[in-house]
Amino acid sequence: MASAGLHAGLLTAAVIAVFPPLWLLITSFKPKHDAFSTDLVTNFTFANYSHVLADTEFLTWFGNSVLVVGVTTVLGVFIAATTGYAVSRFRFPGMRSLMWLLLITQMFPVAVLIVPLYNLMASFGLLNQPIGLVITYLTIAVPFCAWMMKGFFDTIPAEIDESGRVDGLNPFGTFWRLVLPLAKPGLAVTGFYTFVTAWAEVAYASAFMTGEDNMTLAGGLQTFVNQYTSDWGSMTAAAVIIAVPAAVVFGFAQRHLVSGLTAGATKS
């Protein structure tokens, strides 16, 4: 009875979790006038997808998002990895204060930071600039990822660093050539977290980027459903397209996370 109850509870939770994205997918193939119908797809159509891709600036928004997310992910992983390695291996003045500072930055909600960050970006002329969003997203992702990477580096024996120095490697060479390959699980999770932070963020993207040529996907989606119009067919179709890259990145990160854990266990 306990096993049956557990499996029933897990099955119920799975259905609840899968239903919203499944219904989103179903709605995207319905005609616009059937968007609120509770029936399954009776008049299957690709009109919503063709409208989004051909008649809107969706491809421009997609390109802007890929640029911002790509740069953010690469820089975020590199900065978080180097910061986590530094605080894990070295002792230097202000290290404890730095770690506390990284932790405290996670305590401020987005609503509190939008106005000061907006004024800061405006003073530097970074509004409507992809680099402005990149810097903003790095301030969100790097502190958490640096803490996480420190935990991964703490599990790697310090003797590996010592052997690298004996072989003539400098600290960065030891980090890059010996330690970093052993931290694949942390890099996978860090990369995925940074990607999701930039890909799914709405508040900063809407506040800092205006004009259809400058918008990312998060801001562009709001043009389909707002106080002036409500095109739910296009909204659902665009949401499905946006979810595909996130699903692909998740599968890639999950595969490397498992392989990295296995490789680390075998080497040790």
C-alpha positions as CSV (number, residue, x, y, z in Angstrom):
1,M,0.0,0.0,0.0
2,A,2.8,2.4,0.8
3,S,4.5,1.7,-2.5
4,A,1.2,2.1,-4.4
5,G,0.6,5.4,-2.6
6,L,4.1,6.6,-3.4
7,H,3.8,5.8,-7.1
8,A,0.3,7.3,-7.3
9,G,1.6,10.5,-5.7
10,L,4.6,10.7,-8.1
11,L,2.3,10.0,-11.1
12,T,0.0,12.8,-10.0
13,A,2.8,15.2,-9.6
14,A,4.2,14.2,-13.0
15,V,0.8,14.8,-14.7
16,I,0.5,18.2,-13.0
17,A,4.0,19.2,-14.1
18,V,3.6,18.0,-17.7
19,F,0.1,19.3,-18.3
20,P,0.9,23.1,-18.7
21,P,3.6,22.7,-21.4
22,L,1.6,20.0,-23.1
23,W,-1.5,22.2,-23.3
24,L,0.7,25.1,-24.5
25,L,1.9,22.8,-27.3
26,I,-1.6,21.8,-28.2
27,T,-2.9,25.4,-28.2
28,S,-0.1,26.5,-30.6
29,F,-1.6,24.2,-33.3
30,K,-5.1,25.6,-32.9
31,P,-6.6,28.4,-35.0
32,K,-6.7,31.7,-33.1
33,H,-10.4,31.6,-32.5
34,D,-10.1,28.2,-30.8
35,A,-7.3,29.3,-28.4
36,F,-9.5,29.1,-25.3
37,S,-11.3,25.9,-26.4
38,T,-11.0,23.0,-24.1
39,D,-11.1,20.5,-27.0
40,L,-8.1,18.9,-28.4
41,V,-6.8,20.0,-31.8
42,T,-9.8,19.7,-34.2
43,N,-8.5,22.1,-36.9
44,F,-4.8,21.4,-37.0
45,T,-2.8,24.3,-38.4
46,F,0.7,25.7,-38.6
47,A,-0.6,29.2,-39.2
48,N,0.5,30.5,-35.8
49,Y,4.1,29.3,-36.4
50,S,4.2,30.8,-39.9
51,H,2.8,34.1,-38.7
52,V,5.4,34.3,-35.9
53,L,8.3,33.4,-38.1
54,A,7.3,35.4,-41.2
55,D,5.2,38.4,-40.1
56,T,6.9,39.4,-36.9
57,E,10.4,40.4,-35.7
58,F,10.8,37.0,-33.9
59,L,14.0,36.0,-35.7
60,T,15.5,39.4,-34.8
61,W,14.5,38.8,-31.1
62,F,15.9,35.3,-31.3
63,G,19.2,36.5,-32.7
64,N,19.5,39.2,-30.0
65,S,18.8,36.5,-27.3
66,V,21.3,34.1,-28.7
67,L,24.0,36.8,-28.7
68,V,23.3,38.0,-25.2
69,V,22.9,34.5,-23.8
70,G,26.0,33.1,-25.6
71,V,28.2,35.9,-24.3
72,T,26.7,35.7,-20.8
73,T,27.2,31.9,-20.6
74,V,30.8,31.9,-21.7
75,L,31.8,34.8,-19.5
76,G,29.7,33.6,-16.6
77,V,31.2,30.1,-16.6
78,F,34.8,31.5,-16.9
79,I,34.4,34.1,-14.2
80,A,32.6,31.7,-11.8
81,A,35.2,29.0,-12.4
82,T,38.2,31.2,-11.8
83,T,36.6,32.9,-8.8
84,G,35.6,29.5,-7.3
85,Y,39.1,28.1,-7.8
86,A,40.8,31.2,-6.3
87,V,38.7,31.1,-3.1
88,S,39.0,27.3,-2.9
89,R,42.8,27.1,-3.3
90,F,44.3,30.4,-2.2
91,R,44.2,32.5,1.0
92,F,44.4,36.2,0.5
93,P,43.3,39.4,2.3
94,G,39.6,40.1,1.9
95,M,38.7,36.5,0.8
96,R,36.1,36.1,3.5
97,S,34.6,39.5,2.8
98,L,34.5,38.6,-0.9
99,M,32.5,35.4,-0.2
100,W,30.1,37.2,2.0
101,L,29.6,39.8,-0.7
102,L,28.8,37.2,-3.3
103,L,26.3,35.7,-0.9
104,I,24.7,39.0,0.1
105,T,24.1,39.9,-3.5
106,Q,21.7,37.0,-3.8
107,M,19.4,38.4,-1.1
108,F,18.1,41.4,-3.2
109,P,15.0,40.8,-5.3
110,V,14.8,41.8,-8.9
111,A,12.3,44.6,-8.2
112,V,14.7,46.4,-5.8
113,L,17.6,46.3,-8.3
114,I,15.9,47.4,-11.5
115,V,15.9,51.1,-10.8
116,P,19.5,51.5,-9.7
117,L,20.8,49.2,-12.4
118,Y,18.7,51.1,-15.0
119,N,20.2,54.4,-13.8
120,L,23.7,52.9,-13.8
121,M,23.3,51.5,-17.4
122,A,21.8,54.9,-18.5
123,S,24.8,56.8,-17.1
124,F,27.2,54.5,-19.1
125,G,25.1,54.6,-22.2
126,L,24.4,50.9,-22.1
127,L,20.6,51.0,-22.5
128,N,19.4,49.2,-25.7
129,Q,22.8,47.6,-25.9
130,P,23.4,43.9,-25.6
131,I,26.5,44.4,-23.4
132,G,24.2,46.1,-20.8
133,L,22.1,43.0,-20.5
134,V,25.2,40.8,-20.4
135,I,26.6,42.7,-17.5
136,T,23.3,42.6,-15.7
137,Y,22.9,38.9,-16.1
138,L,26.4,38.3,-15.0
139,T,25.7,40.1,-11.7
140,I,22.8,37.6,-11.2
141,A,24.5,34.4,-12.2
142,V,28.2,34.7,-11.2
143,P,27.8,35.1,-7.4
144,F,25.7,31.9,-7.0
145,C,27.8,30.0,-9.6
146,A,31.1,31.0,-7.9
147,W,29.9,29.6,-4.6
148,M,28.8,26.4,-6.4
149,M,32.1,26.1,-8.2
150,K,34.0,26.6,-5.0
151,G,32.2,23.5,-3.6
152,F,33.2,21.4,-6.6
153,F,36.9,22.5,-6.4
154,D,36.9,21.8,-2.7
155,T,36.2,18.1,-3.5
156,I,39.2,17.9,-5.9
157,P,42.4,16.9,-4.0
158,A,45.0,19.7,-3.6
159,E,47.7,17.2,-4.4
160,I,46.8,17.6,-8.1
161,D,47.7,21.3,-7.9
162,E,51.0,20.4,-6.2
163,S,51.9,17.9,-8.9
164,G,51.2,20.5,-11.5
165,R,53.5,23.0,-9.9
166,V,56.2,20.3,-9.6
167,D,55.9,19.8,-13.4
168,G,56.5,23.5,-13.9
169,L,52.9,24.8,-14.4
170,N,51.9,28.2,-13.2
171,P,48.7,28.6,-11.1
172,F,46.5,29.3,-14.1
173,G,48.1,26.4,-16.1
174,T,47.4,24.1,-13.2
175,F,43.8,25.3,-13.1
176,W,43.2,25.1,-16.8
177,R,45.0,21.9,-17.7
178,L,44.6,19.7,-14.6
179,V,41.8,20.9,-12.3
180,L,39.2,22.3,-14.7
181,P,38.7,19.0,-16.6
182,L,37.9,17.3,-13.3
183,A,35.2,19.8,-12.5
184,K,32.9,19.0,-15.5
185,P,29.8,18.4,-13.4
186,G,30.2,21.9,-11.9
187,L,30.9,23.5,-15.3
188,A,27.8,21.8,-16.7
189,V,25.5,23.0,-13.9
190,T,27.1,26.4,-14.0
191,G,26.7,26.7,-17.8
192,F,23.0,25.6,-17.6
193,Y,22.2,27.9,-14.7
194,T,23.8,30.9,-16.5
195,F,22.0,30.0,-19.7
196,V,18.6,29.7,-18.1
197,T,19.2,33.0,-16.1
198,A,19.7,34.9,-19.3
199,W,17.3,33.0,-21.6
200,A,14.3,33.1,-19.3
201,E,14.7,36.5,-17.7
202,V,12.0,39.0,-18.4
203,A,12.2,42.0,-16.1
204,Y,15.6,43.4,-17.0
205,A,15.1,42.6,-20.7
206,S,11.8,44.5,-20.8
207,A,13.2,47.5,-18.9
208,F,16.6,47.9,-20.6
209,M,15.7,47.0,-24.2
210,T,13.1,49.0,-26.2
211,G,12.2,49.0,-29.8
212,E,11.5,45.8,-31.8
213,D,15.0,45.7,-33.3
214,N,16.6,45.7,-29.8
215,M,14.3,43.4,-28.0
216,T,15.2,39.9,-26.8
217,L,12.7,37.0,-26.8
218,A,11.5,37.9,-23.3
219,G,10.5,41.4,-24.4
220,G,9.2,40.3,-27.8
221,L,6.7,37.9,-26.3
222,Q,5.0,40.7,-24.5
223,T,4.0,42.3,-27.9
224,F,1.6,39.4,-28.6
225,V,-0.4,39.8,-25.4
226,N,-0.6,43.2,-23.8
227,Q,-3.2,45.8,-22.9
228,Y,-3.8,46.6,-26.6
229,T,-3.9,43.1,-28.2
230,S,-4.2,39.4,-27.2
231,D,-2.9,37.1,-29.8
232,W,-2.7,33.9,-27.8
233,G,-2.1,31.7,-30.8
234,S,1.1,33.5,-31.7
235,M,2.1,33.7,-28.0
236,T,1.9,29.9,-27.6
237,A,3.7,29.2,-30.9
238,A,6.5,31.6,-29.9
239,A,6.7,30.0,-26.5
240,V,7.1,26.5,-27.9
241,I,9.9,27.7,-30.2
242,I,11.7,29.4,-27.3
243,A,11.4,26.3,-25.2
244,V,13.3,24.1,-27.8
245,P,16.8,25.6,-27.3
246,A,16.3,25.4,-23.5
247,A,15.4,21.8,-23.7
248,V,18.4,21.0,-26.0
249,V,20.8,22.8,-23.6
250,F,19.3,20.9,-20.6
251,G,19.8,17.6,-22.4
252,F,23.4,18.5,-23.2
253,A,24.1,19.7,-19.6
254,Q,22.5,16.6,-18.1
255,R,24.5,14.2,-20.3
256,H,27.8,15.9,-19.5
257,L,26.9,16.1,-15.8
258,V,26.4,12.3,-15.6
259,S,29.5,11.6,-17.7
260,G,31.6,14.0,-15.6
261,L,30.6,12.4,-12.4
262,T,31.4,9.0,-13.7
263,A,34.8,10.1,-15.1
264,G,35.7,11.7,-11.8
265,A,34.8,8.6,-9.8
266,T,36.8,6.4,-12.1
267,K,39.9,8.6,-11.9
268,S,39.8,8.8,-8.2
